[in-house]
Amino acid sequence: MPNSRPALDRVLPTRSLFRGHSLVGLLLSTLAALMMAVLLFCGVLVVDLFVTKGELTDRAARDVAKLFVEPVPDAEPDEEGRLPTRTAEWAQPGANRGLLPTAARLHAADSFGSGLVNSLVRNVPPLRNNMTAAVLLMLGIVGTLLVRALLIRLAQGQAWRVALETCTRLRRSLHRHSLRLGPSDLRNEAADVVLHHFTVDVDEVGDYVRAWTYRLGRHPVELLVLFVCALCISPLLALQCLIPLGGCWYLVQREMIRRENLRELGVDRAGRDLKRLAESLRRTRVVRGYGMENHEHEQFGLCLERYQNDMLQVERGEATSRWAVRMLVAATLGCVLYLVGYKILALREGVSSAYELSLAGAAALLVAFGWMAGPLDRLWRLAGDREHAAVAADAVQRYLDVMPEVSQAVGAKFLEPLAEQLRFEGITYRTKKGELLLSDFNCTIRAGDVVALVSLDPVPARAVGYLLPRFIEPTKGRILFDGEDAAWVTLESLRAESIFVGEGDLFFTDTVFQNIACGQPNYQLPDVTEAAKIAHAHNFVQKLPSGYETVLGEQGEQLDAGQAFRLSLARAVLRDPALLIVEEPSDKIDKDTKALVDDAYDRIFPKRTVLLLPTRLTTLRRANRVIVIQDGKVVADGHHEDLVKSSAVYRHWEYTRFNEFSRAERNG
């Protein structure tokens, strides 16, 4: 994914691991990894205690005779002022000596950790007794496990915070950018795209960020600690075991990848055969009509046999792969166990090598190597997770890199309310996908007119409506409000005077009051109520559980298409625009709602300019003019009754929408 990596690197640069919550998580993970060394150390001592049973032999006692000494009671100092010493009484040969035999063995072998064990035995008397030593070591193991679990939980919490912060930052950017790009969505498709980015893609990136922060902070340190512990137990043996174990792990991973690829190929090949088998089920009429039964049975049998063979081949391949992996793992484990056993049992110069590697040390070495498999596997899978996250991050970044069509010009003027005429001069509009919707579109609308815009494809008519509040920008041409170019006025004043009431602009999750006031503090409840009354929304609002304080949306009350449309009208009426663009809902509404909408139109339309994108015949008849758009141009302009007689395009448009057989439900 060469083009996806930079997007993910921008979301999660490597340097971010060493700052903020990532750094805290890294430190906690490091401490948790160090706890593994303590666990191995305590485990070695416990196993060695169980093996030796605390019995200190004469030979072992001679090895540590000079380590554990104490002054001779009541003795006089020598000429140099030193007191004579003797071997401590508790370091004498005998049974029930706790960790003393372990200290003797480690000292004789000059092993790593010998000094620490000697210091513990000298300064912690309970470690010189079998029972108390076992209890202390078990408590040490349990305590270390609890501390390690707490550190891991805290590290995971820090990783979660890093992931949440990343997701929040991306979602905030997506929200801001969707507000810039969303208004230009003529086909109402962008909402689904940004919703997918907002949920699926961002979650994919967040999961990887959490895994990356946690695993990259913890597992490399764990591997290093385990490897160092193995070297401390027996450097040469650790290196000898590491080669076959590392090679085995790598080959197993490669074989698993190869097996998965072969399975996908086999299943895909078998899927094509199965699809061909399914196709034969659809041509029964031809088979029976032309007497092809024998031929069809033969072909079906051959295809079915091929499908069966393909699936069997997939299963054989997987079985062979599993057998090969098991044999490889068994051979590797046998090699490692042989090396460890030889180290324990072999004799060198008449001295048992058990002094160099005890049974406890061998167990700790095997545990260390076995423990490495988990971190290695998670780090290996992190590379695959990165690929998925890179694709998601690239999709999000490509959306964020899309430039909005509309921007405010420097030095833009304030737009006065439309008083004379609205003029479209040579408007051409082409979408970013290259679709030509308007081509040399020209028309003039007098202030105060009610004009209907219709087109066989509703999108060009909607594009004209989107151009007025500058949700989209014309590729060529200009729009004049009383001679003032809309491109050179402020967006705030333009959108205050030209309100678009769209089919998709229904309601959002908030109270009814806020759905109408849209968060503007200068509107009070009486203003909102009056606007709702004009749009005939007040009656159904009063019937809601909490009136104007009722919460709408997915987590609240739902409105039908007619109620939502009247709510949108109330939202527009509250702002009292000079130019109103109304796109009627395409969903079916009942007769009572139609009557209420018509009455609302009678109240709203006077003393303002109205552009209609109608879906009802009564609305068409209400318009002073109907402008028909085809191939991006005005092909007809007049009253409904006249156009039915003079325009073939308009007759076709009207028939496909309002004839009594196929569109009776829309006839107003």
N, C-alpha and C positions, 0 to 999 in steps of 0.2 A: 504494500500500500504506500508507494512513494509519495503520493500527493496528500495522504491522510495524516502522516506523521507530524508535519508542521502544525496542523490544527491542534492535535493533542498536546504537542509540546508547548503551545501557547496556553492551553488550559492548565497543564501541569508541568512546569519546568522543573528540571532535576534540582535546581538550587532551592526550590521551595521545601525540600525535605529537611533542610537545615535551618528552618526558622519557624516561629510561631508554634502552633499545636503540633506540627510535624516533628519539630525538634524535641518537644516534650515527649511525644510518643516514641521517638527514637531512643531517648535516654531511658525511658521506662522499659522498652524492649531490650535494651542492652543489659539493664539490671536483671531482667527476667532470664536472659540468656546466661548471665553469670551464675544465677541460681542453679543452673544445670550442673555446673562444675561442683558446687556444694553438694548437690544430690549424688553425683557420681562418687565424690570423696566419702560421704557418709555411707553410701552403699557398699563401697570397697571395704570399709572398716567393719561394717556389720557382717558381711560375708566372711571376711577373714576371722572375725571373732567366732562365728559358728564353726569354721573349719578347724581352728586351733583349740577351741574350747577353753581359751585362756591358760593353756598349759605352757609354762616357760621351762624349756629344757636347759641342762647344764651348758650345752654348746651355745645356745642362744643367749644365755645369761652372760657368758664370757664376752660376747660381742658388744654388750651394752654395759659391761661392768663399770667402765669409766664414764658413762653418760649420766647415770643416776647415782650420784654420790651425795653423802652428807657428812658434816663434821663429826669427829669422834667425841662423844660426851666426856667432859672433864679432862680433855687432853691439853698439854702445854704446846704453845706455838714453837716452831723450829727457829733456827737462827735468823731466817729471813722473815719471821713474823707470820708465817702461814700455819694454819691449823691443819693437823693431819685429818684425812678424810677416809671414808670407807663406803663400800657399796650400800645403797639404801636397803633397809630391811625388806621393803615391799618389792625390791628388784631382785630378790633371791630366787633361785629355781623353785618351782612348785606349780600347783594348780590354782585355778580361780584367780588368775592375774590380769584379767580383762584384756586391755589392748597392749599390754607389755610385750607379748610375743610378736605382735604386728610391728611394734617399734623396733624390736630386735632384728626382725627380718629386713625391714626397710633400711636400717642402719648398715647391716652387713652387705646389702646389695647396693648401698649408696644410691638409693632410688630417690626420685623427685618426691617431695612431701615428707621425707624422713624427718627433717627438722621440725616441721609443723606437728607431726604426730608425737615426736619426743617432747615438744613443749606442752602439748595437751596432756600427755600422760604425767608429766612432772607437776603441772599446775592444777590439774583437775583430778583430785583423788578418786571420785566415783568411777573414773575410767579405768581404775586398776582392779575393779571387781566385775566379774562376768555379768551379773544381773543388772547392776546399776549402769554399767557401760552400754548394755543392750538397750535399756530403757532410754538413756540419754540420746543415743544415736537414733532410735526410732522417733523420739520426740523431735530431734533435729531434722529428720527427713520429713515428718508431717508438717512441722513449722515452715520449712523451706518450700514445700509444695503449696502451702497456703499463701505465703508471701509471693511466690511466683505466680500463682493464680490471680492474686490481687493486682500485681504489676501488669500481667497480660490483659486483665479486664480494663485497667486504666489506659493502657496503650491502645486497646481497641476503641475505647471512648474517644481518645484523641484522634484516631483515624476517622471515626464517624464524624467528628466535628469538622475535620478538614474536608471530607466528602460533602457534608451538608453546606459548608461555606462555598465550595465550588459549585454545587448545584444551585444554590441561591443566587450566586453571581450570574450564572448562565441564564437562569430563569428571569432574573431582573432584566438582563440584556435582551432576552427574547421578548419580554413584555414591552419594553420601550420600543424595540424595533417593529414589533407587530402593530403598534399604534401608528408608526410611520407608514408601513406597507399595507396594512389591512384595509384602509379606505379605498384603495385602488383595485380591490378584488372584485372584478365584475361578475365572475361566475361563482362567487361564494365558495371557492376551493381552498383559499389560503388558510382559512381557519383550521381545516383538517390537517394541513401540512404543519402549521406552527404548533398545533396541539400534539401531533406526533413528536415533534422536536421537544416540546415542553415536558412531555411525560416519558416516552420510551427512550429517546436519544439521551436526554439529560440523566435519566436513571442509569442508563448503560455507562455513561461517563462517570457518574457518581460511584457506582459499584467498583469500577476500575480504580478510581482515586482512593477509595477506602482500602481496597486490596493492595494497591501499590504502596500507600503510606505505611500500612501495617506490615505487610510481608517484607518489603524492602528494608524496613527499619529493624525487623526482628530476625528473619531467617538467615541472612548473611552472617550476623553476629553469632547466632546459634551454631551455624556450621563452623565458624572459626573457633568458638569455644570447644566444641566437641572434638575438632581436629587437634587442637592444642592439648586437650585432655588425653587423647589417644597417644600423642607423641610423648607426653609425660609418663604414661604407663610403660610404653616400650617403643622408642623411636623407630628402630629398624623394623620391628614387627608391624607397626602401624603403617609404614610406607609399603611394606610387602603386601599387606591386606588391602591397602587403598587401591592398588593398581587393578587387581581382578574385580573388586567391588565397583569401582568407578566405571570400568569397561562394561561390566554386566549391566549396570544401571543405564548407561548410554545406549547400549544395544537394545535393551528392553523398550526404552522410550521410542527409539527409531522403529522398532518392530510394531509397536502399538499404532504409530502414525501410519505405517505402511498398511497394516491390517484395516484401519479405518478407511483409508483411501480405496483399497481394493473392495471393501464392502460397499462403499458408495457407488463405485463403478458397476459392481455386480447387481446391486439393487436397481440402479438406473436401467441397466440392460434388461433385467427381468421386468421392470415397470413398463418398458416399451412393448415387450411381448404381451403383458397383461392388458395393456391398452388396445393392442391389436385384437386380442381375444374379445374384449368388450365391444369393439366395433362390429364384430361379426353378429352380435346380438341385435344390432340395429338394422341389418339388411335382410331380415327374414322375408319381407315382401318380395324382394328381388329373387331370393333363393327359391321360394316356393313358386313364384310366378314363372320362372324360367327353368324349373326342374333341376336345380343345382344341388339337391340335397346330398348326393354322394360326394360330389366335389367339395362341398362345404364341410362335410364331416371329416374328410381326409385332411383338408387344410387346417381345420380347427384342431384335429388330433396332433398334427405336426407342431403347430404353434404351442399347444398345451404341453407337449413333451419338451420342447425347447425351453419353455418357461420353467418347468420342473427341474431340468438339468441345470439351468442358470442358478436357481435357488440352492440346489444341492452343491453346486460348485462354490457358492458363497459360504455355505456351512462347512464344507471340507477345508476351504482356505482358512477360515477362522479356527477350526479345530487343529489344523497343522500349525498355525501360528501360536496358539495357546500351548500346544505340546512343546514347540521349540523354545518358548519363553520359560516354561517350567524346567526343561532340561538344562537350559543355560543357567537359571537361578540355582538349581540343585548342584550343578558342577561348580559354580562359583562358591556356594556355601561349603561344599566339600573341601575345596581348596583352602578356604579361609580356616575352617576347623582343623584341617591338617596342619597348617602353619602354626596355629595357636597351640594345638596339642603337642606338636614337636617341641615348641618353645618350653612347654611345661615339663615334658617328660625326658627330653634328651639330656645326656650327661656331657659335661665338658670339663676335662682335666680332673675327673673324679669328683667334681662338685655338682650337686644337682642344680639344674637351671631353675628349679622352683624358687631359689633365692632371687632370681632375676624376674620371674613372672609367676605370681601365685595364681591359684584358682580364682581368687577374688579379682585380681588384676585382669585375668583373661575374660571374666564375665563383664567387668566394666568396659573393656575394650570392645567386646561384641555389642554391648548395649549402646556404646557411643556410635559405632558404625550403623547399627540398626536405627538409631534415633535420627541419623542424618538423612534417611530416606524421605521422611515427611517434609522437612524444609526444602530439600532438593526438588521434590515433586511439585510443591506449591510455587516455587520460583519458576520452574519449567512451565507450569500452566499460566503463570503471569504473562508470559510472552504471547500466548494465545488470547488471553483476555485483553491484552493491549491492542491486538488487531481489531477485535470487535469494537472496543472503545474508540479506536482511531477512526473507524468508519462513522460512528455516531458523532464524534467531535467534528469531523469534517463536514457532515451534513448540517450540524448546527452552525458552524463557522461560515459555510457557504450561504446560509440564510442570512446571517448577520452581515455578510459582506455585500448583500444586495442593496443597491442604492435606491432610496425612495424616489418616486417620480417627481414629487412636488417639494419645492423648498421656497422659502420666502425671499424675495429680492431685497437687496440692500437699498435702504431709502424708500421702502414701500409706503404708500399713502393709505389714509383711512378712507374706506368706502362709504359713501352716503347711500341711504335707502333708494332703491330703484324707483324712479319717478316718471321716466319717459319711455324708454325702449331697451330691450335686450337684443343684442345682435351677434350672430355667429358669422364670422368671415373666413371662408376658405378653410374650414376645420378638417384636418386629417388626423386620425388617431390609429396607431398601430400598437398592439400589445407587445410586451417584451418577448413573447414567443413568436412574434412576427405576424400575428393575425391582424388583418386590416379590417377595422370595424367602421370607420368613418373616412370618407374620401371626398374632399372638396364640399363639405357640408355647409350650406348657407341658408340662413333664414333670419327673419326679424320678428320679434314678439313685442307687442305694445304692452306697456305697463297696465296692469289691471285685467289682462286677458286670462282666460282659462283655456289652456292648450293641451291637447292629448298627443302624445308621441307613441307611434306604433311601428312595429317592424316584424317581419315573419320570424326572425330570430330575435328574442327579446333583448339580447345583449347590446346591440347597437343603440337602441332607444335608451337603455339603462346607461350606456356610456355618455350620452348627451346629458342625462341628469347628473352623472358624476362629475362632468366637466365644470358645472356651475359653481359648486363649493370647492372646486379644485381638489377633489379626491384623486383625480388623474389629470395629467397635463397633455394638451394637444401636441402631437408630433409637429404639426404645422398649422398656421392660422392663429386667430385670436378671438376672444370673447369680450364684448364691450358692454359694460353697464353704464347707460347714459353717456356713451362715448369714452368711458374710462376702461382701459385695458385691465382685465382681471389679473393678469400676471404681475401687475405693478401696484397691487393693493395688499394690505396686510391680510394674512389668513384669518386672523381673529375677527376683523370687521367683515370680511367676505362671508365667513361661515355664520356670523351673527345675523346677516341679512338674507342668506340663502340656505334654508334648512331642507335637508333631504330626509323624508320619512320612507324608509325602505322596508321591504318584506322581511329581510333578515335582521332588521334592527328591532328586536322584540323587547325583551326585558332581561335584566341581569340580577344576580343574587344580592338583593338588598330590599329595603322596605319599599312600599308603593310610593311613599313620599319622595325618597331618594331616586327612584326610577323616573319620576317626573321632574324633580328639581335638579337631578344629575350632580348632586354635591355642591351646587352653587349656594353660598350662604345668604345671598341677597333675596332669595325666595323664601317666603314664609308659608305657613299652612293655608291661610286664606287665598293666597295667589295660586297655590297648587290646586286647591279645591275648585276655584273658579275655572281654571283651565280644564280640569277633569269634567266639570259640568258642561262646558261648551262641547267637548268631544264625546259626551255621553258615556263617560267612564265612571262618573261619581256613583251611580246606582250600584254597579257590581262591586265597586271598591267598598262601599258601606256594608255589603253583605259578607265581606271577608272576615276572618276571625278577629283581627285587630284593626280593621279599617285601613287607614293610611300607614299604620305602623306594621302591617302584615308583611312578613318577609316572603319575597318571591324567589323563584329559582329552584335548582335541584334539591336543595335542602329545605324548601318552603313550599308555598302554594304554587300551583300551576294555573296558567291562563290558557283559554282556547284561542284560536287564531283571531276571532273577532274582538275579543277582549284585549289581546295584545296589540292589535292594530289601533284600537281606540286609545289605548295607553300611549302609543307612539304619537298619535295625533295630539293628545294633551301635552306631551312633552314639547312638541313643536309650537303649539298655541301659546304656551307659557312665555316663549321668547318673542312672539309677535313679529315674525320675519316679514320683510317686504316681498320676498320670493319664496314660494313653497313648492317643493318637488315631492309628489306623492306617488309611490309605487304600491299599488294595491296588492293585497295578499292573494296568492294563487290557490290557497286552501279554501275548501268549501265553507261558506258561512250561512247561517240560517236566515230566513226571511225577516225575522224581527231585528236581527243584527244589521241586515242590509238597510232596513228603514232607519235605524239609529244612525248608521254611517251617512246615509243621504242627508238626514237632518243636520248632522255635524258639519257636512260640507256646506250646507246653506248658511251656517253660522260662521264658518271659517273662511270661505273663499272670497267674500266681498271685501273690497278695498285692498286687495293684494294680488300679485301676479302668481298664477298657479300653473305648474307643468304636471300633467298626469301621465302615469304609465298604467293604463287601465286594464282590469281583468273582467269588468262588468259592462254590459251594454248600456245600462242607465248612466254610468259614468261617462261613456263616450257621448251620449246625447246631451250631457250637461256642458260639454266643452264648446267654446266659441269656434274653435278650429281643431282639426285633426291633421297632424303632419305625418305622412307616411314615408318611411325610410326603407330604401332597398339598395343594396350594394354600396352602402355608406352615403347615399345621396338622398335628397328630398325628391321623391317621384310624384307626390300628390299632396295637396294642401287645400283644405276646405272643410265644410260642415259634413257631418256624418251622412245625412240623407243625400247630399250631392255626390259624395265620394262613392257611395254604394252604386250609383248610376254611372259615374264617369271613370272610375279607377278599377281596373281588373285586379291589380295587386291588393287593393283594399278589400274588394269583394271576397277574394280568396282568403285574406287574413280573417275577415269577419266570419266567413262560413266555417272555417276550421275551428273557430272558437265558440261560436254562438248558435250553430245550427241545432235544431231541436232533437236530433237523433244522437249525436255524439257529445254535445256540450250543453245539454239542456240544464244541467245543474248550475251553469254559470250565467244563464240568462237572467238579467235583473228585472 
